[in-house]
Amino acid sequence: MVVAYLDDIFILSDDDSAMTDAQAFLSSHTEIIRLNASKCRTLSLDSIRQDGLELLGTVVGPPATRPGERSVSSRISVTYNEL
């Protein structure tokens, strides 16, 4: 699955070659999009389940990894209260 938002792209795959495939594809389309290798990382699903993952300023994962205002439910509550 590919999730894109503005200039962030997240590729979620259980295929170990997904990162290599993405790099090969993007390197052949450098006139359209460039990959910043220093921002690329490969994480296992177990790692995300244990440590969480920050996506677009919000932490996805178990409650213990979501500090205060960075959790999705907290952001929804704040936005709701602002309305």
C-alpha positions in Angstrom: 0.0 0.0 0.0 1.2 3.5 -0.8 0.2 6.5 1.3 1.1 9.9 0.0 0.5 13.3 1.5 2.1 16.4 0.0 5.8 15.5 -0.2 5.7 12.4 2.1 5.3 8.9 0.7 4.9 5.8 2.9 5.2 2.4 1.3 3.7 -0.3 3.5 4.7 -3.8 2.3 5.5 -7.2 3.7 7.8 -7.7 0.7 11.5 -7.3 1.7 12.3 -5.9 -1.7 9.8 -3.0 -1.5 12.5 -0.4 -0.6 14.8 -1.6 -3.4 12.0 -1.6 -5.9 10.8 1.9 -4.9 14.4 3.3 -5.1 14.8 1.8 -8.6 11.5 3.2 -9.8 12.1 6.7 -8.3 15.7 6.9 -9.6 14.4 6.3 -13.1 12.0 9.2 -12.7 14.3 11.9 -11.2 12.9 14.6 -13.4 9.5 14.1 -11.6 10.4 13.1 -8.0 13.6 12.7 -6.0 14.1 10.3 -3.1 16.0 11.6 -0.1 17.9 8.5 1.0 18.7 10.0 4.4 14.9 10.0 5.2 14.3 6.4 4.0 14.0 3.7 6.5 12.7 0.1 6.7 10.7 -0.9 9.7 9.2 -4.2 10.6 5.6 -4.4 11.6 6.7 -5.8 15.0 8.8 -2.7 15.5 5.9 -0.4 14.7 3.6 -2.3 17.0 6.2 -2.0 19.8 7.6 1.5 19.2 5.1 3.2 17.1 5.7 5.2 14.0 5.4 9.0 13.5 3.4 9.8 10.3 2.7 13.4 9.4 3.2 14.6 13.0 0.9 11.9 14.6 2.2 8.8 16.2 0.6 5.5 15.1 1.0 2.5 17.4 0.2 1.3 20.9 -1.0 3.9 23.5 2.3 3.8 25.3 4.1 5.2 22.2 1.7 8.1 21.7 2.7 11.0 24.0 -0.2 13.4 24.7 -1.2 15.7 22.0 0.5 13.7 19.2 -2.0 10.8 19.4 -4.8 10.7 16.8 -7.6 10.7 19.4 -6.0 13.7 21.2 -5.8 15.6 17.9 -9.5 14.8 17.2 -10.5 16.0 20.7 -8.5 19.3 20.3 -10.0 20.0 16.9 -13.5 19.1 18.1 -13.1 21.5 21.0 -11.9 24.2 18.7 -15.1 24.0 16.6 
